[in-house]
Amino acid sequence: GIYLIVRKVINWQTPVGYIATVAVLSFLFPKAGSGLDWMLYSIFGGGLMLGAIFMATDYSTTPSTNLGRVLFGIGAGLLM
């Protein structure tokens, strides 16, 4: 993901909004264990990174403005 952002293949706004939203929600509403444990499990489980970096940044569905990208990432994180 960092490589794609540095090479300007994808913009950082959508994945950061996506991951940050999931991190906040999983910290506030843990399903098991403490909030921090569940947040780290949710973020580093693998599927979230795949969705945030490759699926949410698809060229045909990503908005063209920076605010739109952030809102799109937050909305995708809420649906996760």
mmCIF file of the N, C-alpha and C atoms, coordinates in Angstrom:
data_MODEL
# 
_entry.id   MODEL 
# 
loop_
_atom_site.group_PDB 
_atom_site.id 
_atom_site.type_symbol 
_atom_site.label_atom_id 
_atom_site.label_alt_id 
_atom_site.label_comp_id 
_atom_site.label_asym_id 
_atom_site.label_entity_id 
_atom_site.label_seq_id 
_atom_site.pdbx_PDB_ins_code 
_atom_site.Cartn_x 
_atom_site.Cartn_y 
_atom_site.Cartn_z 
_atom_site.occupancy 
_atom_site.B_iso_or_equiv 
_atom_site.pdbx_formal_charge 
_atom_site.auth_seq_id 
_atom_site.auth_comp_id 
_atom_site.auth_asym_id 
_atom_site.auth_atom_id 
_atom_site.pdbx_PDB_model_num 
ATOM 1   N N  . GLY A 1 1  ? 0.807   -1.193 0.000   1.00 0.00 ? 1  GLY A N  1 
ATOM 2   C CA . GLY A 1 1  ? 0.000   0.000  0.000   1.00 0.00 ? 1  GLY A CA 1 
ATOM 3   C C  . GLY A 1 1  ? 0.848   1.253  0.000   1.00 0.00 ? 1  GLY A C  1 
ATOM 4   N N  . ILE A 1 2  ? 1.892   1.263  0.827   1.00 0.00 ? 2  ILE A N  1 
ATOM 5   C CA . ILE A 1 2  ? 2.767   2.440  0.875   1.00 0.00 ? 2  ILE A CA 1 
ATOM 6   C C  . ILE A 1 2  ? 3.458   2.637  -0.467  1.00 0.00 ? 2  ILE A C  1 
ATOM 7   N N  . TYR A 1 3  ? 3.867   1.553  -1.089  1.00 0.00 ? 3  TYR A N  1 
ATOM 8   C CA . TYR A 1 3  ? 4.501   1.635  -2.403  1.00 0.00 ? 3  TYR A CA 1 
ATOM 9   C C  . TYR A 1 3  ? 3.567   2.259  -3.431  1.00 0.00 ? 3  TYR A C  1 
ATOM 10  N N  . LEU A 1 4  ? 2.315   1.851  -3.432  1.00 0.00 ? 4  LEU A N  1 
ATOM 11  C CA . LEU A 1 4  ? 1.355   2.403  -4.389  1.00 0.00 ? 4  LEU A CA 1 
ATOM 12  C C  . LEU A 1 4  ? 1.081   3.881  -4.130  1.00 0.00 ? 4  LEU A C  1 
ATOM 13  N N  . ILE A 1 5  ? 1.084   4.286  -2.870  1.00 0.00 ? 5  ILE A N  1 
ATOM 14  C CA . ILE A 1 5  ? 0.868   5.692  -2.539  1.00 0.00 ? 5  ILE A CA 1 
ATOM 15  C C  . ILE A 1 5  ? 2.081   6.525  -2.949  1.00 0.00 ? 5  ILE A C  1 
ATOM 16  N N  . VAL A 1 6  ? 3.284   6.029  -2.671  1.00 0.00 ? 6  VAL A N  1 
ATOM 17  C CA . VAL A 1 6  ? 4.500   6.762  -3.038  1.00 0.00 ? 6  VAL A CA 1 
ATOM 18  C C  . VAL A 1 6  ? 4.625   6.896  -4.551  1.00 0.00 ? 6  VAL A C  1 
ATOM 19  N N  . ARG A 1 7  ? 4.264   5.862  -5.281  1.00 0.00 ? 7  ARG A N  1 
ATOM 20  C CA . ARG A 1 7  ? 4.337   5.901  -6.747  1.00 0.00 ? 7  ARG A CA 1 
ATOM 21  C C  . ARG A 1 7  ? 3.178   6.650  -7.382  1.00 0.00 ? 7  ARG A C  1 
ATOM 22  N N  . LYS A 1 8  ? 2.265   7.169  -6.569  1.00 0.00 ? 8  LYS A N  1 
ATOM 23  C CA . LYS A 1 8  ? 1.099   7.941  -7.013  1.00 0.00 ? 8  LYS A CA 1 
ATOM 24  C C  . LYS A 1 8  ? 0.143   7.123  -7.892  1.00 0.00 ? 8  LYS A C  1 
ATOM 25  N N  . VAL A 1 9  ? 0.094   5.821  -7.623  1.00 0.00 ? 9  VAL A N  1 
ATOM 26  C CA . VAL A 1 9  ? -0.870  4.970  -8.314  1.00 0.00 ? 9  VAL A CA 1 
ATOM 27  C C  . VAL A 1 9  ? -2.242  5.140  -7.669  1.00 0.00 ? 9  VAL A C  1 
ATOM 28  N N  . ILE A 1 10 ? -2.265  5.255  -6.338  1.00 0.00 ? 10 ILE A N  1 
ATOM 29  C CA . ILE A 1 10 ? -3.504  5.512  -5.604  1.00 0.00 ? 10 ILE A CA 1 
ATOM 30  C C  . ILE A 1 10 ? -3.305  6.728  -4.712  1.00 0.00 ? 10 ILE A C  1 
ATOM 31  N N  . ASN A 1 11 ? -4.385  7.337  -4.301  1.00 0.00 ? 11 ASN A N  1 
ATOM 32  C CA . ASN A 1 11 ? -4.343  8.444  -3.350  1.00 0.00 ? 11 ASN A CA 1 
ATOM 33  C C  . ASN A 1 11 ? -4.524  7.896  -1.945  1.00 0.00 ? 11 ASN A C  1 
ATOM 34  N N  . TRP A 1 12 ? -3.999  8.603  -0.959  1.00 0.00 ? 12 TRP A N  1 
ATOM 35  C CA . TRP A 1 12 ? -4.000  8.111  0.414   1.00 0.00 ? 12 TRP A CA 1 
ATOM 36  C C  . TRP A 1 12 ? -5.327  8.340  1.121   1.00 0.00 ? 12 TRP A C  1 
ATOM 37  N N  . GLN A 1 13 ? -6.172  9.237  0.636   1.00 0.00 ? 13 GLN A N  1 
ATOM 38  C CA . GLN A 1 13 ? -7.364  9.630  1.372   1.00 0.00 ? 13 GLN A CA 1 
ATOM 39  C C  . GLN A 1 13 ? -8.355  8.481  1.571   1.00 0.00 ? 13 GLN A C  1 
ATOM 40  N N  . THR A 1 14 ? -8.607  7.716  0.547   1.00 0.00 ? 14 THR A N  1 
ATOM 41  C CA . THR A 1 14 ? -9.598  6.638  0.656   1.00 0.00 ? 14 THR A CA 1 
ATOM 42  C C  . THR A 1 14 ? -9.141  5.523  1.612   1.00 0.00 ? 14 THR A C  1 
ATOM 43  N N  . PRO A 1 15 ? -7.933  4.967  1.471   1.00 0.00 ? 15 PRO A N  1 
ATOM 44  C CA . PRO A 1 15 ? -7.542  3.912  2.417   1.00 0.00 ? 15 PRO A CA 1 
ATOM 45  C C  . PRO A 1 15 ? -7.426  4.399  3.853   1.00 0.00 ? 15 PRO A C  1 
ATOM 46  N N  . VAL A 1 16 ? -6.942  5.620  4.054   1.00 0.00 ? 16 VAL A N  1 
ATOM 47  C CA . VAL A 1 16 ? -6.805  6.131  5.420   1.00 0.00 ? 16 VAL A CA 1 
ATOM 48  C C  . VAL A 1 16 ? -8.176  6.347  6.052   1.00 0.00 ? 16 VAL A C  1 
ATOM 49  N N  . GLY A 1 17 ? -9.118  6.902  5.303   1.00 0.00 ? 17 GLY A N  1 
ATOM 50  C CA . GLY A 1 17 ? -10.473 7.071  5.826   1.00 0.00 ? 17 GLY A CA 1 
ATOM 51  C C  . GLY A 1 17 ? -11.133 5.745  6.146   1.00 0.00 ? 17 GLY A C  1 
ATOM 52  N N  . TYR A 1 18 ? -10.930 4.779  5.283   1.00 0.00 ? 18 TYR A N  1 
ATOM 53  C CA . TYR A 1 18 ? -11.486 3.439  5.461   1.00 0.00 ? 18 TYR A CA 1 
ATOM 54  C C  . TYR A 1 18 ? -10.922 2.779  6.719   1.00 0.00 ? 18 TYR A C  1 
ATOM 55  N N  . ILE A 1 19 ? -9.600  2.724  6.831   1.00 0.00 ? 19 ILE A N  1 
ATOM 56  C CA . ILE A 1 19 ? -8.956  2.047  7.956   1.00 0.00 ? 19 ILE A CA 1 
ATOM 57  C C  . ILE A 1 19 ? -9.215  2.785  9.265   1.00 0.00 ? 19 ILE A C  1 
ATOM 58  N N  . ALA A 1 20 ? -9.187  4.114  9.228   1.00 0.00 ? 20 ALA A N  1 
ATOM 59  C CA . ALA A 1 20 ? -9.426  4.890  10.453  1.00 0.00 ? 20 ALA A CA 1 
ATOM 60  C C  . ALA A 1 20 ? -10.845 4.691  10.969  1.00 0.00 ? 20 ALA A C  1 
ATOM 61  N N  . THR A 1 21 ? -11.816 4.633  10.073  1.00 0.00 ? 21 THR A N  1 
ATOM 62  C CA . THR A 1 21 ? -13.199 4.420  10.491  1.00 0.00 ? 21 THR A CA 1 
ATOM 63  C C  . THR A 1 21 ? -13.374 3.055  11.137  1.00 0.00 ? 21 THR A C  1 
ATOM 64  N N  . VAL A 1 22 ? -12.812 2.035  10.521  1.00 0.00 ? 22 VAL A N  1 
ATOM 65  C CA . VAL A 1 22 ? -12.907 0.692  11.096  1.00 0.00 ? 22 VAL A CA 1 
ATOM 66  C C  . VAL A 1 22 ? -12.171 0.624  12.431  1.00 0.00 ? 22 VAL A C  1 
ATOM 67  N N  . ALA A 1 23 ? -11.027 1.314  12.529  1.00 0.00 ? 23 ALA A N  1 
ATOM 68  C CA . ALA A 1 23 ? -10.266 1.308  13.777  1.00 0.00 ? 23 ALA A CA 1 
ATOM 69  C C  . ALA A 1 23 ? -11.068 1.938  14.903  1.00 0.00 ? 23 ALA A C  1 
ATOM 70  N N  . VAL A 1 24 ? -11.685 3.080  14.651  1.00 0.00 ? 24 VAL A N  1 
ATOM 71  C CA . VAL A 1 24 ? -12.462 3.764  15.691  1.00 0.00 ? 24 VAL A CA 1 
ATOM 72  C C  . VAL A 1 24 ? -13.668 2.928  16.107  1.00 0.00 ? 24 VAL A C  1 
ATOM 73  N N  . LEU A 1 25 ? -14.403 2.401  15.130  1.00 0.00 ? 25 LEU A N  1 
ATOM 74  C CA . LEU A 1 25 ? -15.600 1.625  15.453  1.00 0.00 ? 25 LEU A CA 1 
ATOM 75  C C  . LEU A 1 25 ? -15.264 0.321  16.164  1.00 0.00 ? 25 LEU A C  1 
ATOM 76  N N  . SER A 1 26 ? -14.193 -0.350 15.738  1.00 0.00 ? 26 SER A N  1 
ATOM 77  C CA . SER A 1 26 ? -13.845 -1.602 16.406  1.00 0.00 ? 26 SER A CA 1 
ATOM 78  C C  . SER A 1 26 ? -13.257 -1.359 17.795  1.00 0.00 ? 26 SER A C  1 
ATOM 79  N N  . PHE A 1 27 ? -12.660 -0.204 18.026  1.00 0.00 ? 27 PHE A N  1 
ATOM 80  C CA . PHE A 1 27 ? -12.177 0.136  19.363  1.00 0.00 ? 27 PHE A CA 1 
ATOM 81  C C  . PHE A 1 27 ? -13.342 0.462  20.296  1.00 0.00 ? 27 PHE A C  1 
ATOM 82  N N  . LEU A 1 28 ? -14.334 1.192  19.771  1.00 0.00 ? 28 LEU A N  1 
ATOM 83  C CA . LEU A 1 28 ? -15.468 1.592  20.605  1.00 0.00 ? 28 LEU A CA 1 
ATOM 84  C C  . LEU A 1 28 ? -16.449 0.453  20.870  1.00 0.00 ? 28 LEU A C  1 
ATOM 85  N N  . PHE A 1 29 ? -16.592 -0.458 19.918  1.00 0.00 ? 29 PHE A N  1 
ATOM 86  C CA . PHE A 1 29 ? -17.558 -1.558 20.038  1.00 0.00 ? 29 PHE A CA 1 
ATOM 87  C C  . PHE A 1 29 ? -16.873 -2.904 19.798  1.00 0.00 ? 29 PHE A C  1 
ATOM 88  N N  . PRO A 1 30 ? -16.031 -3.345 20.729  1.00 0.00 ? 30 PRO A N  1 
ATOM 89  C CA . PRO A 1 30 ? -15.315 -4.620 20.516  1.00 0.00 ? 30 PRO A CA 1 
ATOM 90  C C  . PRO A 1 30 ? -16.260 -5.812 20.598  1.00 0.00 ? 30 PRO A C  1 
ATOM 91  N N  . LYS A 1 31 ? -16.006 -6.820 19.786  1.00 0.00 ? 31 LYS A N  1 
ATOM 92  C CA . LYS A 1 31 ? -16.799 -8.044 19.824  1.00 0.00 ? 31 LYS A CA 1 
ATOM 93  C C  . LYS A 1 31 ? -16.241 -9.043 20.826  1.00 0.00 ? 31 LYS A C  1 
ATOM 94  N N  . ALA A 1 32 ? -14.940 -8.967 21.075  1.00 0.00 ? 32 ALA A N  1 
ATOM 95  C CA . ALA A 1 32 ? -14.302 -9.888 22.031  1.00 0.00 ? 32 ALA A CA 1 
ATOM 96  C C  . ALA A 1 32 ? -13.064 -9.214 22.609  1.00 0.00 ? 32 ALA A C  1 
ATOM 97  N N  . GLY A 1 33 ? -12.744 -9.512 23.833  1.00 0.00 ? 33 GLY A N  1 
ATOM 98  C CA . GLY A 1 33 ? -11.543 -8.974 24.452  1.00 0.00 ? 33 GLY A CA 1 
ATOM 99  C C  . GLY A 1 33 ? -11.645 -7.479 24.702  1.00 0.00 ? 33 GLY A C  1 
ATOM 100 N N  . SER A 1 34 ? -10.493 -6.855 24.841  1.00 0.00 ? 34 SER A N  1 
ATOM 101 C CA . SER A 1 34 ? -10.478 -5.406 25.055  1.00 0.00 ? 34 SER A CA 1 
ATOM 102 C C  . SER A 1 34 ? -10.616 -4.680 23.725  1.00 0.00 ? 34 SER A C  1 
ATOM 103 N N  . GLY A 1 35 ? -10.904 -3.398 23.794  1.00 0.00 ? 35 GLY A N  1 
ATOM 104 C CA . GLY A 1 35 ? -11.084 -2.603 22.590  1.00 0.00 ? 35 GLY A CA 1 
ATOM 105 C C  . GLY A 1 35 ? -9.830  -2.530 21.747  1.00 0.00 ? 35 GLY A C  1 
ATOM 106 N N  . LEU A 1 36 ? -8.677  -2.384 22.393  1.00 0.00 ? 36 LEU A N  1 
ATOM 107 C CA . LEU A 1 36 ? -7.419  -2.282 21.655  1.00 0.00 ? 36 LEU A CA 1 
ATOM 108 C C  . LEU A 1 36 ? -7.074  -3.598 20.964  1.00 0.00 ? 36 LEU A C  1 
ATOM 109 N N  . ASP A 1 37 ? -7.277  -4.707 21.648  1.00 0.00 ? 37 ASP A N  1 
ATOM 110 C CA . ASP A 1 37 ? -6.993  -6.010 21.035  1.00 0.00 ? 37 ASP A CA 1 
ATOM 111 C C  . ASP A 1 37 ? -7.876  -6.243 19.816  1.00 0.00 ? 37 ASP A C  1 
ATOM 112 N N  . TRP A 1 38 ? -9.155  -5.943 19.948  1.00 0.00 ? 38 TRP A N  1 
ATOM 113 C CA . TRP A 1 38 ? -10.078 -6.169 18.832  1.00 0.00 ? 38 TRP A CA 1 
ATOM 114 C C  . TRP A 1 38 ? -9.788  -5.224 17.682  1.00 0.00 ? 38 TRP A C  1 
ATOM 115 N N  . MET A 1 39 ? -9.387  -3.977 17.978  1.00 0.00 ? 39 MET A N  1 
ATOM 116 C CA . MET A 1 39 ? -9.052  -3.017 16.928  1.00 0.00 ? 39 MET A CA 1 
ATOM 117 C C  . MET A 1 39 ? -7.836  -3.508 16.139  1.00 0.00 ? 39 MET A C  1 
ATOM 118 N N  . LEU A 1 40 ? -6.793  -3.937 16.832  1.00 0.00 ? 40 LEU A N  1 
ATOM 119 C CA . LEU A 1 40 ? -5.597  -4.420 16.141  1.00 0.00 ? 40 LEU A CA 1 
ATOM 120 C C  . LEU A 1 40 ? -5.893  -5.684 15.330  1.00 0.00 ? 40 LEU A C  1 
ATOM 121 N N  . TYR A 1 41 ? -6.718  -6.559 15.875  1.00 0.00 ? 41 TYR A N  1 
ATOM 122 C CA . TYR A 1 41 ? -7.108  -7.760 15.145  1.00 0.00 ? 41 TYR A CA 1 
ATOM 123 C C  . TYR A 1 41 ? -7.888  -7.396 13.882  1.00 0.00 ? 41 TYR A C  1 
ATOM 124 N N  . SER A 1 42 ? -8.779  -6.441 13.998  1.00 0.00 ? 42 SER A N  1 
ATOM 125 C CA . SER A 1 42 ? -9.591  -6.040 12.852  1.00 0.00 ? 42 SER A CA 1 
ATOM 126 C C  . SER A 1 42 ? -8.746  -5.389 11.760  1.00 0.00 ? 42 SER A C  1 
ATOM 127 N N  . ILE A 1 43 ? -7.804  -4.560 12.165  1.00 0.00 ? 43 ILE A N  1 
ATOM 128 C CA . ILE A 1 43 ? -6.999  -3.843 11.173  1.00 0.00 ? 43 ILE A CA 1 
ATOM 129 C C  . ILE A 1 43 ? -5.992  -4.767 10.490  1.00 0.00 ? 43 ILE A C  1 
ATOM 130 N N  . PHE A 1 44 ? -5.296  -5.561 11.268  1.00 0.00 ? 44 PHE A N  1 
ATOM 131 C CA . PHE A 1 44 ? -4.210  -6.362 10.717  1.00 0.00 ? 44 PHE A CA 1 
ATOM 132 C C  . PHE A 1 44 ? -4.627  -7.778 10.353  1.00 0.00 ? 44 PHE A C  1 
ATOM 133 N N  . GLY A 1 45 ? -5.909  -8.044 10.290  1.00 0.00 ? 45 GLY A N  1 
ATOM 134 C CA . GLY A 1 45 ? -6.384  -9.363 9.919   1.00 0.00 ? 45 GLY A CA 1 
ATOM 135 C C  . GLY A 1 45 ? -6.126  -9.717 8.475   1.00 0.00 ? 45 GLY A C  1 
ATOM 136 N N  . GLY A 1 46 ? -6.020  -8.744 7.608   1.00 0.00 ? 46 GLY A N  1 
ATOM 137 C CA . GLY A 1 46 ? -5.700  -9.000 6.209   1.00 0.00 ? 46 GLY A CA 1 
ATOM 138 C C  . GLY A 1 46 ? -6.792  -8.562 5.252   1.00 0.00 ? 46 GLY A C  1 
ATOM 139 N N  . GLY A 1 47 ? -8.012  -8.905 5.530   1.00 0.00 ? 47 GLY A N  1 
ATOM 140 C CA . GLY A 1 47 ? -9.101  -8.561 4.630   1.00 0.00 ? 47 GLY A CA 1 
ATOM 141 C C  . GLY A 1 47 ? -9.365  -7.073 4.554   1.00 0.00 ? 47 GLY A C  1 
ATOM 142 N N  . LEU A 1 48 ? -9.179  -6.385 5.657   1.00 0.00 ? 48 LEU A N  1 
ATOM 143 C CA . LEU A 1 48 ? -9.395  -4.939 5.673   1.00 0.00 ? 48 LEU A CA 1 
ATOM 144 C C  . LEU A 1 48 ? -8.389  -4.229 4.779   1.00 0.00 ? 48 LEU A C  1 
ATOM 145 N N  . MET A 1 49 ? -7.131  -4.623 4.852   1.00 0.00 ? 49 MET A N  1 
ATOM 146 C CA . MET A 1 49 ? -6.106  -4.002 4.010   1.00 0.00 ? 49 MET A CA 1 
ATOM 147 C C  . MET A 1 49 ? -6.369  -4.269 2.534   1.00 0.00 ? 49 MET A C  1 
ATOM 148 N N  . LEU A 1 50 ? -6.793  -5.456 2.207   1.00 0.00 ? 50 LEU A N  1 
ATOM 149 C CA . LEU A 1 50 ? -7.126  -5.782 0.821   1.00 0.00 ? 50 LEU A CA 1 
ATOM 150 C C  . LEU A 1 50 ? -8.254  -4.893 0.318   1.00 0.00 ? 50 LEU A C  1 
ATOM 151 N N  . GLY A 1 51 ? -9.294  -4.754 1.129   1.00 0.00 ? 51 GLY A N  1 
ATOM 152 C CA . GLY A 1 51 ? -10.416 -3.913 0.728   1.00 0.00 ? 51 GLY A CA 1 
ATOM 153 C C  . GLY A 1 51 ? -10.055 -2.443 0.657   1.00 0.00 ? 51 GLY A C  1 
ATOM 154 N N  . ALA A 1 52 ? -9.254  -1.959 1.602   1.00 0.00 ? 52 ALA A N  1 
ATOM 155 C CA . ALA A 1 52 ? -8.915  -0.535 1.642   1.00 0.00 ? 52 ALA A CA 1 
ATOM 156 C C  . ALA A 1 52 ? -7.947  -0.137 0.539   1.00 0.00 ? 52 ALA A C  1 
ATOM 157 N N  . ILE A 1 53 ? -6.979  -0.989 0.255   1.00 0.00 ? 53 ILE A N  1 
ATOM 158 C CA . ILE A 1 53 ? -5.927  -0.601 -0.688  1.00 0.00 ? 53 ILE A CA 1 
ATOM 159 C C  . ILE A 1 53 ? -6.293  -0.948 -2.125  1.00 0.00 ? 53 ILE A C  1 
ATOM 160 N N  . PHE A 1 54 ? -6.866  -2.097 -2.359  1.00 0.00 ? 54 PHE A N  1 
ATOM 161 C CA . PHE A 1 54 ? -7.102  -2.518 -3.732  1.00 0.00 ? 54 PHE A CA 1 
ATOM 162 C C  . PHE A 1 54 ? -8.541  -2.330 -4.195  1.00 0.00 ? 54 PHE A C  1 
ATOM 163 N N  . MET A 1 55 ? -9.516  -2.602 -3.345  1.00 0.00 ? 55 MET A N  1 
ATOM 164 C CA . MET A 1 55 ? -10.904 -2.540 -3.792  1.00 0.00 ? 55 MET A CA 1 
ATOM 165 C C  . MET A 1 55 ? -11.485 -1.133 -3.710  1.00 0.00 ? 55 MET A C  1 
ATOM 166 N N  . ALA A 1 56 ? -11.222 -0.425 -2.631  1.00 0.00 ? 56 ALA A N  1 
ATOM 167 C CA . ALA A 1 56 ? -11.810 0.905  -2.467  1.00 0.00 ? 56 ALA A CA 1 
ATOM 168 C C  . ALA A 1 56 ? -11.153 1.942  -3.361  1.00 0.00 ? 56 ALA A C  1 
ATOM 169 N N  . THR A 1 57 ? -9.949  1.693  -3.838  1.00 0.00 ? 57 THR A N  1 
ATOM 170 C CA . THR A 1 57 ? -9.256  2.665  -4.685  1.00 0.00 ? 57 THR A CA 1 
ATOM 171 C C  . THR A 1 57 ? -9.384  2.342  -6.164  1.00 0.00 ? 57 THR A C  1 
ATOM 172 N N  . ASP A 1 58 ? -10.347 1.536  -6.527  1.00 0.00 ? 58 ASP A N  1 
ATOM 173 C CA . ASP A 1 58 ? -10.579 1.201  -7.927  1.00 0.00 ? 58 ASP A CA 1 
ATOM 174 C C  . ASP A 1 58 ? -10.853 2.471  -8.719  1.00 0.00 ? 58 ASP A C  1 
ATOM 175 N N  . TYR A 1 59 ? -10.279 2.595  -9.892  1.00 0.00 ? 59 TYR A N  1 
ATOM 176 C CA . TYR A 1 59 ? -10.382 3.828  -10.674 1.00 0.00 ? 59 TYR A CA 1 
ATOM 177 C C  . TYR A 1 59 ? -11.808 4.170  -11.083 1.00 0.00 ? 59 TYR A C  1 
ATOM 178 N N  . SER A 1 60 ? -12.619 3.170  -11.322 1.00 0.00 ? 60 SER A N  1 
ATOM 179 C CA . SER A 1 60 ? -13.975 3.442  -11.817 1.00 0.00 ? 60 SER A CA 1 
ATOM 180 C C  . SER A 1 60 ? -14.943 3.858  -10.713 1.00 0.00 ? 60 SER A C  1 
ATOM 181 N N  . THR A 1 61 ? -14.616 3.600  -9.439  1.00 0.00 ? 61 THR A N  1 
ATOM 182 C CA . THR A 1 61 ? -15.554 3.934  -8.368  1.00 0.00 ? 61 THR A CA 1 
ATOM 183 C C  . THR A 1 61 ? -15.061 5.022  -7.431  1.00 0.00 ? 61 THR A C  1 
ATOM 184 N N  . THR A 1 62 ? -13.778 5.373  -7.471  1.00 0.00 ? 62 THR A N  1 
ATOM 185 C CA . THR A 1 62 ? -13.233 6.359  -6.550  1.00 0.00 ? 62 THR A CA 1 
ATOM 186 C C  . THR A 1 62 ? -13.624 7.763  -6.981  1.00 0.00 ? 62 THR A C  1 
ATOM 187 N N  . PRO A 1 63 ? -14.083 8.608  -6.062  1.00 0.00 ? 63 PRO A N  1 
ATOM 188 C CA . PRO A 1 63 ? -14.412 9.999  -6.396  1.00 0.00 ? 63 PRO A CA 1 
ATOM 189 C C  . PRO A 1 63 ? -13.179 10.766 -6.865  1.00 0.00 ? 63 PRO A C  1 
ATOM 190 N N  . SER A 1 64 ? -13.395 11.899 -7.505  1.00 0.00 ? 64 SER A N  1 
ATOM 191 C CA . SER A 1 64 ? -12.283 12.651 -8.071  1.00 0.00 ? 64 SER A CA 1 
ATOM 192 C C  . SER A 1 64 ? -11.771 13.765 -7.165  1.00 0.00 ? 64 SER A C  1 
ATOM 193 N N  . THR A 1 65 ? -12.525 14.170 -6.149  1.00 0.00 ? 65 THR A N  1 
ATOM 194 C CA . THR A 1 65 ? -12.055 15.226 -5.248  1.00 0.00 ? 65 THR A CA 1 
ATOM 195 C C  . THR A 1 65 ? -11.522 14.617 -3.953  1.00 0.00 ? 65 THR A C  1 
ATOM 196 N N  . ASN A 1 66 ? -10.669 15.371 -3.265  1.00 0.00 ? 66 ASN A N  1 
ATOM 197 C CA . ASN A 1 66 ? -10.082 14.867 -2.020  1.00 0.00 ? 66 ASN A CA 1 
ATOM 198 C C  . ASN A 1 66 ? -11.138 14.655 -0.944  1.00 0.00 ? 66 ASN A C  1 
ATOM 199 N N  . LEU A 1 67 ? -12.069 15.601 -0.792  1.00 0.00 ? 67 LEU A N  1 
ATOM 200 C CA . LEU A 1 67 ? -13.135 15.447 0.195   1.00 0.00 ? 67 LEU A CA 1 
ATOM 201 C C  . LEU A 1 67 ? -14.012 14.248 -0.149  1.00 0.00 ? 67 LEU A C  1 
ATOM 202 N N  . GLY A 1 68 ? -14.290 14.067 -1.417  1.00 0.00 ? 68 GLY A N  1 
ATOM 203 C CA . GLY A 1 68 ? -15.079 12.915 -1.844  1.00 0.00 ? 68 GLY A CA 1 
ATOM 204 C C  . GLY A 1 68 ? -14.390 11.603 -1.541  1.00 0.00 ? 68 GLY A C  1 
ATOM 205 N N  . ARG A 1 69 ? -13.053 11.566 -1.699  1.00 0.00 ? 69 ARG A N  1 
ATOM 206 C CA . ARG A 1 69 ? -12.302 10.350 -1.388  1.00 0.00 ? 69 ARG A CA 1 
ATOM 207 C C  . ARG A 1 69 ? -12.349 10.025 0.101   1.00 0.00 ? 69 ARG A C  1 
ATOM 208 N N  . VAL A 1 70 ? -12.230 11.064 0.930   1.00 0.00 ? 70 VAL A N  1 
ATOM 209 C CA . VAL A 1 70 ? -12.298 10.843 2.380   1.00 0.00 ? 70 VAL A CA 1 
ATOM 210 C C  . VAL A 1 70 ? -13.679 10.349 2.779   1.00 0.00 ? 70 VAL A C  1 
ATOM 211 N N  . LEU A 1 71 ? -14.717 10.999 2.270   1.00 0.00 ? 71 LEU A N  1 
ATOM 212 C CA . LEU A 1 71 ? -16.081 10.580 2.598   1.00 0.00 ? 71 LEU A CA 1 
ATOM 213 C C  . LEU A 1 71 ? -16.386 9.182  2.068   1.00 0.00 ? 71 LEU A C  1 
ATOM 214 N N  . PHE A 1 72 ? -15.860 8.867  0.906   1.00 0.00 ? 72 PHE A N  1 
ATOM 215 C CA . PHE A 1 72 ? -16.036 7.526  0.349   1.00 0.00 ? 72 PHE A CA 1 
ATOM 216 C C  . PHE A 1 72 ? -15.366 6.481  1.239   1.00 0.00 ? 72 PHE A C  1 
ATOM 217 N N  . GLY A 1 73 ? -14.160 6.782  1.725   1.00 0.00 ? 73 GLY A N  1 
ATOM 218 C CA . GLY A 1 73 ? -13.456 5.864  2.628   1.00 0.00 ? 73 GLY A CA 1 
ATOM 219 C C  . GLY A 1 73 ? -14.186 5.687  3.941   1.00 0.00 ? 73 GLY A C  1 
ATOM 220 N N  . ILE A 1 74 ? -14.724 6.773  4.480   1.00 0.00 ? 74 ILE A N  1 
ATOM 221 C CA . ILE A 1 74 ? -15.487 6.682  5.721   1.00 0.00 ? 74 ILE A CA 1 
ATOM 222 C C  . ILE A 1 74 ? -16.754 5.867  5.518   1.00 0.00 ? 74 ILE A C  1 
ATOM 223 N N  . GLY A 1 75 ? -17.440 6.106  4.404   1.00 0.00 ? 75 GLY A N  1 
ATOM 224 C CA . GLY A 1 75 ? -18.653 5.346  4.121   1.00 0.00 ? 75 GLY A CA 1 
ATOM 225 C C  . GLY A 1 75 ? -18.370 3.862  3.938   1.00 0.00 ? 75 GLY A C  1 
ATOM 226 N N  . ALA A 1 76 ? -17.289 3.532  3.259   1.00 0.00 ? 76 ALA A N  1 
ATOM 227 C CA . ALA A 1 76 ? -16.925 2.115  3.086   1.00 0.00 ? 76 ALA A CA 1 
ATOM 228 C C  . ALA A 1 76 ? -16.545 1.497  4.427   1.00 0.00 ? 76 ALA A C  1 
ATOM 229 N N  . GLY A 1 77 ? -15.877 2.274  5.288   1.00 0.00 ? 77 GLY A N  1 
ATOM 230 C CA . GLY A 1 77 ? -15.537 1.779  6.618   1.00 0.00 ? 77 GLY A CA 1 
ATOM 231 C C  . GLY A 1 77 ? -16.758 1.544  7.485   1.00 0.00 ? 77 GLY A C  1 
ATOM 232 N N  . LEU A 1 78 ? -17.754 2.387  7.332   1.00 0.00 ? 78 LEU A N  1 
ATOM 233 C CA . LEU A 1 78 ? -18.998 2.185  8.082   1.00 0.00 ? 78 LEU A CA 1 
ATOM 234 C C  . LEU A 1 78 ? -19.717 0.922  7.648   1.00 0.00 ? 78 LEU A C  1 
ATOM 235 N N  . LEU A 1 79 ? -19.643 0.608  6.366   1.00 0.00 ? 79 LEU A N  1 
ATOM 236 C CA . LEU A 1 79 ? -20.292 -0.601 5.865   1.00 0.00 ? 79 LEU A CA 1 
ATOM 237 C C  . LEU A 1 79 ? -19.535 -1.866 6.214   1.00 0.00 ? 79 LEU A C  1 
ATOM 238 N N  . MET A 1 80 ? -18.266 -1.737 6.527   1.00 0.00 ? 80 MET A N  1 
ATOM 239 C CA . MET A 1 80 ? -17.454 -2.895 6.868   1.00 0.00 ? 80 MET A CA 1 
ATOM 240 C C  . MET A 1 80 ? -17.966 -3.453 8.165   1.00 0.00 ? 80 MET A C  1 
# 
